[in-house]
Amino acid sequence: MRITINGQARECEPATLQELWRSETEHLDLAGPRGFAIARNGRVVRQLDWGSTSVAAGDRIEIIRVMPGG
């Protein structure tokens, strides 16, 4: 299916937001999603709901990493 992740059109298999986050951040070698937010079609999804929120064809996903500092 075709979705948009951080402004880039991509093809991907059906997945949950949790699975998508893991796939998109695996190169960072992170222990968990602390400091990240995900928006699906303009609405922020609580981290508690990532595992039960499916990604659908045409979705616009934004994965944001919060960085401390000024």
mmCIF file as Biopython writes it, N, C-alpha, C and O atoms, coordinates in Angstrom:
data_model
#
loop_
_atom_site.group_PDB
_atom_site.id
_atom_site.type_symbol
_atom_site.label_atom_id
_atom_site.label_alt_id
_atom_site.label_comp_id
_atom_site.label_asym_id
_atom_site.label_entity_id
_atom_site.label_seq_id
_atom_site.pdbx_PDB_ins_code
_atom_site.Cartn_x
_atom_site.Cartn_y
_atom_site.Cartn_z
_atom_site.occupancy
_atom_site.B_iso_or_equiv
_atom_site.auth_seq_id
_atom_site.auth_asym_id
_atom_site.pdbx_PDB_model_num
ATOM 1   N N  . MET A ? 1  ? 0.845  -1.172 0.000  1.0 0.0 1  A 1 
ATOM 2   C CA . MET A ? 1  ? 0.000  0.000  0.000  1.0 0.0 1  A 1 
ATOM 3   C C  . MET A ? 1  ? 0.894  1.240  0.000  1.0 0.0 1  A 1 
ATOM 4   O O  . MET A ? 1  ? 2.058  1.180  0.394  1.0 0.0 1  A 1 
ATOM 5   N N  . ARG A ? 2  ? 0.342  2.341  -0.439 1.0 0.0 2  A 1 
ATOM 6   C CA . ARG A ? 2  ? 1.104  3.585  -0.533 1.0 0.0 2  A 1 
ATOM 7   C C  . ARG A ? 2  ? 0.678  4.532  0.592  1.0 0.0 2  A 1 
ATOM 8   O O  . ARG A ? 2  ? -0.507 4.812  0.773  1.0 0.0 2  A 1 
ATOM 9   N N  . ILE A ? 3  ? 1.671  5.015  1.342  1.0 0.0 3  A 1 
ATOM 10  C CA . ILE A ? 3  ? 1.443  5.998  2.399  1.0 0.0 3  A 1 
ATOM 11  C C  . ILE A ? 3  ? 2.501  7.090  2.274  1.0 0.0 3  A 1 
ATOM 12  O O  . ILE A ? 3  ? 3.444  6.964  1.492  1.0 0.0 3  A 1 
ATOM 13  N N  . THR A ? 4  ? 2.341  8.152  3.040  1.0 0.0 4  A 1 
ATOM 14  C CA . THR A ? 4  ? 3.332  9.219  3.081  1.0 0.0 4  A 1 
ATOM 15  C C  . THR A ? 4  ? 3.905  9.277  4.490  1.0 0.0 4  A 1 
ATOM 16  O O  . THR A ? 4  ? 3.165  9.398  5.466  1.0 0.0 4  A 1 
ATOM 17  N N  . ILE A ? 5  ? 5.239  9.187  4.588  1.0 0.0 5  A 1 
ATOM 18  C CA . ILE A ? 5  ? 5.920  9.254  5.878  1.0 0.0 5  A 1 
ATOM 19  C C  . ILE A ? 5  ? 6.842  10.463 5.850  1.0 0.0 5  A 1 
ATOM 20  O O  . ILE A ? 5  ? 7.756  10.543 5.030  1.0 0.0 5  A 1 
ATOM 21  N N  . ASN A ? 6  ? 6.593  11.398 6.752  1.0 0.0 6  A 1 
ATOM 22  C CA . ASN A ? 6  ? 7.395  12.624 6.840  1.0 0.0 6  A 1 
ATOM 23  C C  . ASN A ? 6  ? 7.568  13.284 5.473  1.0 0.0 6  A 1 
ATOM 24  O O  . ASN A ? 6  ? 8.662  13.716 5.110  1.0 0.0 6  A 1 
ATOM 25  N N  . GLY A ? 7  ? 6.470  13.353 4.726  1.0 0.0 7  A 1 
ATOM 26  C CA . GLY A ? 7  ? 6.467  14.045 3.450  1.0 0.0 7  A 1 
ATOM 27  C C  . GLY A ? 7  ? 6.941  13.244 2.254  1.0 0.0 7  A 1 
ATOM 28  O O  . GLY A ? 7  ? 6.941  13.756 1.135  1.0 0.0 7  A 1 
ATOM 29  N N  . GLN A ? 8  ? 7.350  11.985 2.463  1.0 0.0 8  A 1 
ATOM 30  C CA . GLN A ? 8  ? 7.844  11.155 1.362  1.0 0.0 8  A 1 
ATOM 31  C C  . GLN A ? 8  ? 6.884  9.997  1.101  1.0 0.0 8  A 1 
ATOM 32  O O  . GLN A ? 8  ? 6.538  9.243  2.010  1.0 0.0 8  A 1 
ATOM 33  N N  . ALA A ? 9  ? 6.460  9.870  -0.155 1.0 0.0 9  A 1 
ATOM 34  C CA . ALA A ? 9  ? 5.580  8.763  -0.531 1.0 0.0 9  A 1 
ATOM 35  C C  . ALA A ? 9  ? 6.367  7.460  -0.476 1.0 0.0 9  A 1 
ATOM 36  O O  . ALA A ? 9  ? 7.503  7.381  -0.945 1.0 0.0 9  A 1 
ATOM 37  N N  . ARG A ? 10 ? 5.739  6.438  0.110  1.0 0.0 10 A 1 
ATOM 38  C CA . ARG A ? 10 ? 6.401  5.136  0.252  1.0 0.0 10 A 1 
ATOM 39  C C  . ARG A ? 10 ? 5.406  4.018  0.040  1.0 0.0 10 A 1 
ATOM 40  O O  . ARG A ? 10 ? 4.201  4.182  0.230  1.0 0.0 10 A 1 
ATOM 41  N N  . GLU A ? 11 ? 5.941  2.878  -0.358 1.0 0.0 11 A 1 
ATOM 42  C CA . GLU A ? 11 ? 5.163  1.642  -0.411 1.0 0.0 11 A 1 
ATOM 43  C C  . GLU A ? 11 ? 5.507  0.850  0.840  1.0 0.0 11 A 1 
ATOM 44  O O  . GLU A ? 11 ? 6.678  0.753  1.208  1.0 0.0 11 A 1 
ATOM 45  N N  . CYS A ? 12 ? 4.502  0.282  1.500  1.0 0.0 12 A 1 
ATOM 46  C CA . CYS A ? 12 ? 4.783  -0.534 2.681  1.0 0.0 12 A 1 
ATOM 47  C C  . CYS A ? 12 ? 3.703  -1.591 2.841  1.0 0.0 12 A 1 
ATOM 48  O O  . CYS A ? 12 ? 2.620  -1.497 2.264  1.0 0.0 12 A 1 
ATOM 49  N N  . GLU A ? 13 ? 4.022  -2.583 3.627  1.0 0.0 13 A 1 
ATOM 50  C CA . GLU A ? 13 ? 3.067  -3.633 3.967  1.0 0.0 13 A 1 
ATOM 51  C C  . GLU A ? 13 ? 2.134  -3.100 5.056  1.0 0.0 13 A 1 
ATOM 52  O O  . GLU A ? 13 ? 2.517  -2.194 5.797  1.0 0.0 13 A 1 
ATOM 53  N N  . PRO A ? 14 ? 0.937  -3.633 5.167  1.0 0.0 14 A 1 
ATOM 54  C CA . PRO A ? 14 ? 0.057  -3.235 6.256  1.0 0.0 14 A 1 
ATOM 55  C C  . PRO A ? 14 ? 0.760  -3.416 7.605  1.0 0.0 14 A 1 
ATOM 56  O O  . PRO A ? 14 ? 1.430  -4.424 7.831  1.0 0.0 14 A 1 
ATOM 57  N N  . ALA A ? 15 ? 0.605  -2.453 8.479  1.0 0.0 15 A 1 
ATOM 58  C CA . ALA A ? 15 ? 1.308  -2.478 9.762  1.0 0.0 15 A 1 
ATOM 59  C C  . ALA A ? 15 ? 0.573  -1.600 10.764 1.0 0.0 15 A 1 
ATOM 60  O O  . ALA A ? 15 ? -0.351 -0.865 10.418 1.0 0.0 15 A 1 
ATOM 61  N N  . THR A ? 16 ? 1.011  -1.697 12.015 1.0 0.0 16 A 1 
ATOM 62  C CA . THR A ? 16 ? 0.540  -0.766 13.038 1.0 0.0 16 A 1 
ATOM 63  C C  . THR A ? 16 ? 1.533  0.388  13.117 1.0 0.0 16 A 1 
ATOM 64  O O  . THR A ? 16 ? 2.622  0.316  12.547 1.0 0.0 16 A 1 
ATOM 65  N N  . LEU A ? 17 ? 1.161  1.439  13.816 1.0 0.0 17 A 1 
ATOM 66  C CA . LEU A ? 17 ? 2.092  2.555  14.003 1.0 0.0 17 A 1 
ATOM 67  C C  . LEU A ? 17 ? 3.334  2.105  14.766 1.0 0.0 17 A 1 
ATOM 68  O O  . LEU A ? 17 ? 4.431  2.593  14.496 1.0 0.0 17 A 1 
ATOM 69  N N  . GLN A ? 18 ? 3.179  1.181  15.716 1.0 0.0 18 A 1 
ATOM 70  C CA . GLN A ? 18 ? 4.323  0.669  16.473 1.0 0.0 18 A 1 
ATOM 71  C C  . GLN A ? 18 ? 5.313  -0.027 15.544 1.0 0.0 18 A 1 
ATOM 72  O O  . GLN A ? 18 ? 6.519  0.209  15.627 1.0 0.0 18 A 1 
ATOM 73  N N  . GLU A ? 19 ? 4.807  -0.881 14.660 1.0 0.0 19 A 1 
ATOM 74  C CA . GLU A ? 19 ? 5.673  -1.584 13.710 1.0 0.0 19 A 1 
ATOM 75  C C  . GLU A ? 19 ? 6.335  -0.605 12.746 1.0 0.0 19 A 1 
ATOM 76  O O  . GLU A ? 19 ? 7.507  -0.761 12.405 1.0 0.0 19 A 1 
ATOM 77  N N  . LEU A ? 20 ? 5.594  0.391  12.313 1.0 0.0 20 A 1 
ATOM 78  C CA . LEU A ? 20 ? 6.144  1.397  11.410 1.0 0.0 20 A 1 
ATOM 79  C C  . LEU A ? 20 ? 7.240  2.195  12.108 1.0 0.0 20 A 1 
ATOM 80  O O  . LEU A ? 20 ? 8.287  2.458  11.517 1.0 0.0 20 A 1 
ATOM 81  N N  . TRP A ? 21 ? 7.005  2.584  13.369 1.0 0.0 21 A 1 
ATOM 82  C CA . TRP A ? 21 ? 8.031  3.318  14.132 1.0 0.0 21 A 1 
ATOM 83  C C  . TRP A ? 21 ? 9.307  2.488  14.238 1.0 0.0 21 A 1 
ATOM 84  O O  . TRP A ? 21 ? 10.403 3.004  14.017 1.0 0.0 21 A 1 
ATOM 85  N N  . ARG A ? 22 ? 9.170  1.202  14.575 1.0 0.0 22 A 1 
ATOM 86  C CA . ARG A ? 22 ? 10.347 0.326  14.677 1.0 0.0 22 A 1 
ATOM 87  C C  . ARG A ? 22 ? 11.103 0.266  13.356 1.0 0.0 22 A 1 
ATOM 88  O O  . ARG A ? 22 ? 12.330 0.364  13.331 1.0 0.0 22 A 1 
ATOM 89  N N  . SER A ? 23 ? 10.377 0.107  12.272 1.0 0.0 23 A 1 
ATOM 90  C CA . SER A ? 23 ? 10.996 0.019  10.948 1.0 0.0 23 A 1 
ATOM 91  C C  . SER A ? 23 ? 11.730 1.311  10.581 1.0 0.0 23 A 1 
ATOM 92  O O  . SER A ? 23 ? 12.828 1.271  10.026 1.0 0.0 23 A 1 
ATOM 93  N N  . GLU A ? 24 ? 11.124 2.441  10.891 1.0 0.0 24 A 1 
ATOM 94  C CA . GLU A ? 24 ? 11.708 3.736  10.519 1.0 0.0 24 A 1 
ATOM 95  C C  . GLU A ? 24 ? 12.869 4.150  11.420 1.0 0.0 24 A 1 
ATOM 96  O O  . GLU A ? 24 ? 13.680 4.987  11.022 1.0 0.0 24 A 1 
ATOM 97  N N  . THR A ? 25 ? 12.967 3.586  12.621 1.0 0.0 25 A 1 
ATOM 98  C CA . THR A ? 25 ? 14.008 4.018  13.563 1.0 0.0 25 A 1 
ATOM 99  C C  . THR A ? 25 ? 15.015 2.924  13.906 1.0 0.0 25 A 1 
ATOM 100 O O  . THR A ? 25 ? 15.873 3.136  14.762 1.0 0.0 25 A 1 
ATOM 101 N N  . GLU A ? 26 ? 14.933 1.759  13.260 1.0 0.0 26 A 1 
ATOM 102 C CA . GLU A ? 26 ? 15.817 0.644  13.619 1.0 0.0 26 A 1 
ATOM 103 C C  . GLU A ? 26 ? 17.292 1.004  13.489 1.0 0.0 26 A 1 
ATOM 104 O O  . GLU A ? 26 ? 18.118 0.471  14.230 1.0 0.0 26 A 1 
ATOM 105 N N  . HIS A ? 27 ? 17.638 1.884  12.575 1.0 0.0 27 A 1 
ATOM 106 C CA . HIS A ? 27 ? 19.037 2.284  12.383 1.0 0.0 27 A 1 
ATOM 107 C C  . HIS A ? 27 ? 19.565 3.136  13.540 1.0 0.0 27 A 1 
ATOM 108 O O  . HIS A ? 27 ? 20.774 3.337  13.652 1.0 0.0 27 A 1 
ATOM 109 N N  . LEU A ? 28 ? 18.674 3.641  14.402 1.0 0.0 28 A 1 
ATOM 110 C CA . LEU A ? 28 ? 19.080 4.483  15.529 1.0 0.0 28 A 1 
ATOM 111 C C  . LEU A ? 28 ? 19.457 3.669  16.765 1.0 0.0 28 A 1 
ATOM 112 O O  . LEU A ? 28 ? 20.016 4.222  17.712 1.0 0.0 28 A 1 
ATOM 113 N N  . ASP A ? 29 ? 19.163 2.364  16.777 1.0 0.0 29 A 1 
ATOM 114 C CA . ASP A ? 29 ? 19.482 1.476  17.899 1.0 0.0 29 A 1 
ATOM 115 C C  . ASP A ? 29 ? 18.935 2.022  19.217 1.0 0.0 29 A 1 
ATOM 116 O O  . ASP A ? 29 ? 19.679 2.192  20.183 1.0 0.0 29 A 1 
ATOM 117 N N  . LEU A ? 30 ? 17.646 2.291  19.248 1.0 0.0 30 A 1 
ATOM 118 C CA . LEU A ? 30 ? 16.988 2.863  20.418 1.0 0.0 30 A 1 
ATOM 119 C C  . LEU A ? 30 ? 16.397 1.770  21.298 1.0 0.0 30 A 1 
ATOM 120 O O  . LEU A ? 30 ? 16.022 0.702  20.815 1.0 0.0 30 A 1 
ATOM 121 N N  . ALA A ? 31 ? 16.319 2.050  22.595 1.0 0.0 31 A 1 
ATOM 122 C CA . ALA A ? 31 ? 15.709 1.104  23.531 1.0 0.0 31 A 1 
ATOM 123 C C  . ALA A ? 31 ? 14.185 1.149  23.451 1.0 0.0 31 A 1 
ATOM 124 O O  . ALA A ? 31 ? 13.522 0.153  23.740 1.0 0.0 31 A 1 
ATOM 125 N N  . GLY A ? 32 ? 13.627 2.290  23.063 1.0 0.0 32 A 1 
ATOM 126 C CA . GLY A ? 32 ? 12.178 2.440  23.004 1.0 0.0 32 A 1 
ATOM 127 C C  . GLY A ? 32 ? 11.794 3.772  22.406 1.0 0.0 32 A 1 
ATOM 128 O O  . GLY A ? 32 ? 12.658 4.547  21.995 1.0 0.0 32 A 1 
ATOM 129 N N  . PRO A ? 33 ? 10.493 4.046  22.354 1.0 0.0 33 A 1 
ATOM 130 C CA . PRO A ? 33 ? 10.003 5.242  21.671 1.0 0.0 33 A 1 
ATOM 131 C C  . PRO A ? 33 ? 10.003 6.524  22.496 1.0 0.0 33 A 1 
ATOM 132 O O  . PRO A ? 33 ? 9.376  7.507  22.101 1.0 0.0 33 A 1 
ATOM 133 N N  . ARG A ? 34 ? 10.683 6.531  23.616 1.0 0.0 34 A 1 
ATOM 134 C CA . ARG A ? 34 ? 10.703 7.732  24.454 1.0 0.0 34 A 1 
ATOM 135 C C  . ARG A ? 34 ? 11.215 8.925  23.646 1.0 0.0 34 A 1 
ATOM 136 O O  . ARG A ? 34 ? 12.240 8.834  22.970 1.0 0.0 34 A 1 
ATOM 137 N N  . GLY A ? 35 ? 10.492 10.041 23.724 1.0 0.0 35 A 1 
ATOM 138 C CA . GLY A ? 35 ? 10.895 11.245 23.009 1.0 0.0 35 A 1 
ATOM 139 C C  . GLY A ? 35 ? 10.373 11.328 21.584 1.0 0.0 35 A 1 
ATOM 140 O O  . GLY A ? 35 ? 10.756 12.231 20.840 1.0 0.0 35 A 1 
ATOM 141 N N  . PHE A ? 36 ? 9.502  10.396 21.191 1.0 0.0 36 A 1 
ATOM 142 C CA . PHE A ? 36 ? 8.926  10.408 19.846 1.0 0.0 36 A 1 
ATOM 143 C C  . PHE A ? 36 ? 7.426  10.670 19.911 1.0 0.0 36 A 1 
ATOM 144 O O  . PHE A ? 36 ? 6.761  10.347 20.896 1.0 0.0 36 A 1 
ATOM 145 N N  . ALA A ? 37 ? 6.918  11.258 18.843 1.0 0.0 37 A 1 
ATOM 146 C CA . ALA A ? 37 ? 5.479  11.430 18.659 1.0 0.0 37 A 1 
ATOM 147 C C  . ALA A ? 37 ? 5.150  11.009 17.233 1.0 0.0 37 A 1 
ATOM 148 O O  . ALA A ? 37 ? 5.966  11.162 16.324 1.0 0.0 37 A 1 
ATOM 149 N N  . ILE A ? 38 ? 3.952  10.480 17.051 1.0 0.0 38 A 1 
ATOM 150 C CA . ILE A ? 38 ? 3.486  10.117 15.716 1.0 0.0 38 A 1 
ATOM 151 C C  . ILE A ? 38 ? 2.122  10.757 15.496 1.0 0.0 38 A 1 
ATOM 152 O O  . ILE A ? 38 ? 1.227  10.674 16.337 1.0 0.0 38 A 1 
ATOM 153 N N  . ALA A ? 39 ? 1.990  11.400 14.334 1.0 0.0 39 A 1 
ATOM 154 C CA . ALA A ? 39 ? 0.697  11.928 13.908 1.0 0.0 39 A 1 
ATOM 155 C C  . ALA A ? 39 ? 0.241  11.124 12.693 1.0 0.0 39 A 1 
ATOM 156 O O  . ALA A ? 39 ? 1.027  10.838 11.789 1.0 0.0 39 A 1 
ATOM 157 N N  . ARG A ? 40 ? -1.017 10.773 12.688 1.0 0.0 40 A 1 
ATOM 158 C CA . ARG A ? 40 ? -1.628 10.052 11.555 1.0 0.0 40 A 1 
ATOM 159 C C  . ARG A ? 40 ? -2.732 10.935 10.998 1.0 0.0 40 A 1 
ATOM 160 O O  . ARG A ? 40 ? -3.718 11.222 11.676 1.0 0.0 40 A 1 
ATOM 161 N N  . ASN A ? 41 ? -2.553 11.357 9.763  1.0 0.0 41 A 1 
ATOM 162 C CA . ASN A ? 41 ? -3.526 12.230 9.098  1.0 0.0 41 A 1 
ATOM 163 C C  . ASN A ? 41 ? -3.819 13.490 9.915  1.0 0.0 41 A 1 
ATOM 164 O O  . ASN A ? 41 ? -4.968 13.914 10.042 1.0 0.0 41 A 1 
ATOM 165 N N  . GLY A ? 42 ? -2.757 14.074 10.462 1.0 0.0 42 A 1 
ATOM 166 C CA . GLY A ? 42 ? -2.876 15.342 11.175 1.0 0.0 42 A 1 
ATOM 167 C C  . GLY A ? 42 ? -3.286 15.252 12.629 1.0 0.0 42 A 1 
ATOM 168 O O  . GLY A ? 42 ? -3.445 16.282 13.284 1.0 0.0 42 A 1 
ATOM 169 N N  . ARG A ? 43 ? -3.464 14.047 13.153 1.0 0.0 43 A 1 
ATOM 170 C CA . ARG A ? 43 ? -3.862 13.884 14.558 1.0 0.0 43 A 1 
ATOM 171 C C  . ARG A ? 43 ? -2.815 13.074 15.298 1.0 0.0 43 A 1 
ATOM 172 O O  . ARG A ? 43 ? -2.434 11.989 14.859 1.0 0.0 43 A 1 
ATOM 173 N N  . VAL A ? 44 ? -2.352 13.600 16.414 1.0 0.0 44 A 1 
ATOM 174 C CA . VAL A ? 44 ? -1.359 12.896 17.223 1.0 0.0 44 A 1 
ATOM 175 C C  . VAL A ? 44 ? -2.008 11.662 17.842 1.0 0.0 44 A 1 
ATOM 176 O O  . VAL A ? 44 ? -3.126 11.719 18.354 1.0 0.0 44 A 1 
ATOM 177 N N  . VAL A ? 45 ? -1.284 10.547 17.785 1.0 0.0 45 A 1 
ATOM 178 C CA . VAL A ? 45 ? -1.757 9.281  18.358 1.0 0.0 45 A 1 
ATOM 179 C C  . VAL A ? 45 ? -0.939 8.999  19.619 1.0 0.0 45 A 1 
ATOM 180 O O  . VAL A ? 45 ? 0.291  9.027  19.582 1.0 0.0 45 A 1 
ATOM 181 N N  . ARG A ? 46 ? -1.621 8.729  20.733 1.0 0.0 46 A 1 
ATOM 182 C CA . ARG A ? 46 ? -0.921 8.426  21.984 1.0 0.0 46 A 1 
ATOM 183 C C  . ARG A ? 46 ? -0.043 7.193  21.813 1.0 0.0 46 A 1 
ATOM 184 O O  . ARG A ? 46 ? -0.423 6.248  21.123 1.0 0.0 46 A 1 
ATOM 185 N N  . GLN A ? 47 ? 1.135  7.202  22.441 1.0 0.0 47 A 1 
ATOM 186 C CA . GLN A ? 47 ? 2.031  6.042  22.345 1.0 0.0 47 A 1 
ATOM 187 C C  . GLN A ? 47 ? 1.341  4.761  22.796 1.0 0.0 47 A 1 
ATOM 188 O O  . GLN A ? 47 ? 1.604  3.693  22.242 1.0 0.0 47 A 1 
ATOM 189 N N  . LEU A ? 48 ? 0.479  4.848  23.774 1.0 0.0 48 A 1 
ATOM 190 C CA . LEU A ? 48 ? -0.248 3.663  24.245 1.0 0.0 48 A 1 
ATOM 191 C C  . LEU A ? 48 ? -1.096 3.042  23.142 1.0 0.0 48 A 1 
ATOM 192 O O  . LEU A ? 48 ? -1.409 1.853  23.204 1.0 0.0 48 A 1 
ATOM 193 N N  . ASP A ? 49 ? -1.473 3.824  22.137 1.0 0.0 49 A 1 
ATOM 194 C CA . ASP A ? 49 ? -2.337 3.341  21.061 1.0 0.0 49 A 1 
ATOM 195 C C  . ASP A ? 49 ? -1.585 2.950  19.792 1.0 0.0 49 A 1 
ATOM 196 O O  . ASP A ? 49 ? -2.207 2.475  18.843 1.0 0.0 49 A 1 
ATOM 197 N N  . TRP A ? 50 ? -0.274 3.133  19.748 1.0 0.0 50 A 1 
ATOM 198 C CA . TRP A ? 50 ? 0.487  2.818  18.533 1.0 0.0 50 A 1 
ATOM 199 C C  . TRP A ? 50 ? 0.313  1.361  18.118 1.0 0.0 50 A 1 
ATOM 200 O O  . TRP A ? 50 ? 0.165  1.073  16.930 1.0 0.0 50 A 1 
ATOM 201 N N  . GLY A ? 51 ? 0.330  0.445  19.074 1.0 0.0 51 A 1 
ATOM 202 C CA . GLY A ? 51 ? 0.240  -0.981 18.761 1.0 0.0 51 A 1 
ATOM 203 C C  . GLY A ? 51 ? -1.117 -1.419 18.249 1.0 0.0 51 A 1 
ATOM 204 O O  . GLY A ? 51 ? -1.226 -2.465 17.610 1.0 0.0 51 A 1 
ATOM 205 N N  . SER A ? 52 ? -2.148 -0.642 18.514 1.0 0.0 52 A 1 
ATOM 206 C CA . SER A ? 52 ? -3.498 -1.004 18.065 1.0 0.0 52 A 1 
ATOM 207 C C  . SER A ? 52 ? -4.011 -0.100 16.944 1.0 0.0 52 A 1 
ATOM 208 O O  . SER A ? 52 ? -5.157 -0.231 16.516 1.0 0.0 52 A 1 
ATOM 209 N N  . THR A ? 53 ? -3.166 0.813  16.470 1.0 0.0 53 A 1 
ATOM 210 C CA . THR A ? 53 ? -3.566 1.721  15.389 1.0 0.0 53 A 1 
ATOM 211 C C  . THR A ? 53 ? -2.949 1.251  14.083 1.0 0.0 53 A 1 
ATOM 212 O O  . THR A ? 53 ? -1.732 1.304  13.902 1.0 0.0 53 A 1 
ATOM 213 N N  . SER A ? 54 ? -3.792 0.793  13.181 1.0 0.0 54 A 1 
ATOM 214 C CA . SER A ? 54 ? -3.319 0.297  11.887 1.0 0.0 54 A 1 
ATOM 215 C C  . SER A ? 54 ? -3.088 1.448  10.917 1.0 0.0 54 A 1 
ATOM 216 O O  . SER A ? 54 ? -3.776 2.468  10.955 1.0 0.0 54 A 1 
ATOM 217 N N  . VAL A ? 55 ? -2.106 1.254  10.052 1.0 0.0 55 A 1 
ATOM 218 C CA . VAL A ? 55 ? -1.824 2.203  8.982  1.0 0.0 55 A 1 
ATOM 219 C C  . VAL A ? 55 ? -2.631 1.755  7.768  1.0 0.0 55 A 1 
ATOM 220 O O  . VAL A ? 55 ? -2.652 0.570  7.435  1.0 0.0 55 A 1 
ATOM 221 N N  . ALA A ? 56 ? -3.296 2.705  7.106  1.0 0.0 56 A 1 
ATOM 222 C CA . ALA A ? 56 ? -4.119 2.387  5.938  1.0 0.0 56 A 1 
ATOM 223 C C  . ALA A ? 56 ? -3.570 3.084  4.700  1.0 0.0 56 A 1 
ATOM 224 O O  . ALA A ? 56 ? -2.871 4.092  4.801  1.0 0.0 56 A 1 
ATOM 225 N N  . ALA A ? 57 ? -3.889 2.544  3.546  1.0 0.0 57 A 1 
ATOM 226 C CA . ALA A ? 57 ? -3.459 3.151  2.283  1.0 0.0 57 A 1 
ATOM 227 C C  . ALA A ? 57 ? -3.898 4.612  2.245  1.0 0.0 57 A 1 
ATOM 228 O O  . ALA A ? 57 ? -5.033 4.942  2.589  1.0 0.0 57 A 1 
ATOM 229 N N  . GLY A ? 58 ? -2.986 5.475  1.825  1.0 0.0 58 A 1 
ATOM 230 C CA . GLY A ? 58 ? -3.278 6.898  1.722  1.0 0.0 58 A 1 
ATOM 231 C C  . GLY A ? 58 ? -2.999 7.694  2.984  1.0 0.0 58 A 1 
ATOM 232 O O  . GLY A ? 58 ? -3.082 8.922  2.966  1.0 0.0 58 A 1 
ATOM 233 N N  . ASP A ? 59 ? -2.665 7.015  4.091  1.0 0.0 59 A 1 
ATOM 234 C CA . ASP A ? 59 ? -2.377 7.734  5.337  1.0 0.0 59 A 1 
ATOM 235 C C  . ASP A ? 59 ? -1.169 8.650  5.182  1.0 0.0 59 A 1 
ATOM 236 O O  . ASP A ? 59 ? -0.240 8.367  4.426  1.0 0.0 59 A 1 
ATOM 237 N N  . ARG A ? 60 ? -1.210 9.758  5.921  1.0 0.0 60 A 1 
ATOM 238 C CA . ARG A ? 60 ? -0.074 10.675 6.035  1.0 0.0 60 A 1 
ATOM 239 C C  . ARG A ? 60 ? 0.455  10.551 7.463  1.0 0.0 60 A 1 
ATOM 240 O O  . ARG A ? 60 ? -0.223 10.919 8.422  1.0 0.0 60 A 1 
ATOM 241 N N  . ILE A ? 61 ? 1.663  10.032 7.588  1.0 0.0 61 A 1 
ATOM 242 C CA . ILE A ? 61 ? 2.269  9.768  8.890  1.0 0.0 61 A 1 
ATOM 243 C C  . ILE A ? 61 ? 3.436  10.721 9.096  1.0 0.0 61 A 1 
ATOM 244 O O  . ILE A ? 61 ? 4.279  10.887 8.215  1.0 0.0 61 A 1 
ATOM 245 N N  . GLU A ? 62 ? 3.478  11.342 10.261 1.0 0.0 62 A 1 
ATOM 246 C CA . GLU A ? 62 ? 4.622  12.169 10.654 1.0 0.0 62 A 1 
ATOM 247 C C  . GLU A ? 62 ? 5.216  11.544 11.909 1.0 0.0 62 A 1 
ATOM 248 O O  . GLU A ? 62 ? 4.523  11.372 12.912 1.0 0.0 62 A 1 
ATOM 249 N N  . ILE A ? 63 ? 6.499  11.207 11.851 1.0 0.0 63 A 1 
ATOM 250 C CA . ILE A ? 63 ? 7.220  10.677 13.010 1.0 0.0 63 A 1 
ATOM 251 C C  . ILE A ? 63 ? 8.179  11.770 13.448 1.0 0.0 63 A 1 
ATOM 252 O O  . ILE A ? 63 ? 9.061  12.180 12.694 1.0 0.0 63 A 1 
ATOM 253 N N  . ILE A ? 64 ? 7.995  12.232 14.673 1.0 0.0 64 A 1 
ATOM 254 C CA . ILE A ? 64 ? 8.737  13.385 15.175 1.0 0.0 64 A 1 
ATOM 255 C C  . ILE A ? 64 ? 9.534  12.976 16.397 1.0 0.0 64 A 1 
ATOM 256 O O  . ILE A ? 64 ? 9.015  12.321 17.300 1.0 0.0 64 A 1 
ATOM 257 N N  . ARG A ? 65 ? 10.797 13.367 16.417 1.0 0.0 65 A 1 
ATOM 258 C CA . ARG A ? 65 ? 11.646 13.118 17.585 1.0 0.0 65 A 1 
ATOM 259 C C  . ARG A ? 65 ? 11.869 14.440 18.302 1.0 0.0 65 A 1 
ATOM 260 O O  . ARG A ? 65 ? 12.363 15.404 17.718 1.0 0.0 65 A 1 
ATOM 261 N N  . VAL A ? 66 ? 11.498 14.470 19.569 1.0 0.0 66 A 1 
ATOM 262 C CA . VAL A ? 66 ? 11.658 15.668 20.384 1.0 0.0 66 A 1 
ATOM 263 C C  . VAL A ? 66 ? 13.102 15.750 20.845 1.0 0.0 66 A 1 
ATOM 264 O O  . VAL A ? 66 ? 13.632 14.792 21.409 1.0 0.0 66 A 1 
ATOM 265 N N  . MET A ? 67 ? 13.734 16.874 20.611 1.0 0.0 67 A 1 
ATOM 266 C CA . MET A ? 67 ? 15.130 17.078 20.999 1.0 0.0 67 A 1 
ATOM 267 C C  . MET A ? 67 ? 15.190 18.190 22.046 1.0 0.0 67 A 1 
ATOM 268 O O  . MET A ? 67 ? 14.714 19.296 21.792 1.0 0.0 67 A 1 
ATOM 269 N N  . PRO A ? 68 ? 15.765 17.916 23.214 1.0 0.0 68 A 1 
ATOM 270 C CA . PRO A ? 68 ? 15.875 18.958 24.234 1.0 0.0 68 A 1 
ATOM 271 C C  . PRO A ? 68 ? 16.912 20.010 23.838 1.0 0.0 68 A 1 
ATOM 272 O O  . PRO A ? 68 ? 17.805 19.753 23.030 1.0 0.0 68 A 1 
ATOM 273 N N  . GLY A ? 69 ? 16.775 21.164 24.409 1.0 0.0 69 A 1 
ATOM 274 C CA . GLY A ? 69 ? 17.742 22.231 24.133 1.0 0.0 69 A 1 
ATOM 275 C C  . GLY A ? 69 ? 17.059 23.450 23.550 1.0 0.0 69 A 1 
ATOM 276 O O  . GLY A ? 69 ? 15.838 23.493 23.399 1.0 0.0 69 A 1 
ATOM 277 N N  . GLY A ? 70 ? 17.873 24.436 23.226 1.0 0.0 70 A 1 
ATOM 278 C CA . GLY A ? 70 ? 17.278 25.685 22.744 1.0 0.0 70 A 1 
ATOM 279 C C  . GLY A ? 70 ? 17.695 26.098 21.412 1.0 0.0 70 A 1 
ATOM 280 O O  . GLY A ? 70 ? 17.250 27.135 20.919 1.0 0.0 70 A 1 
#
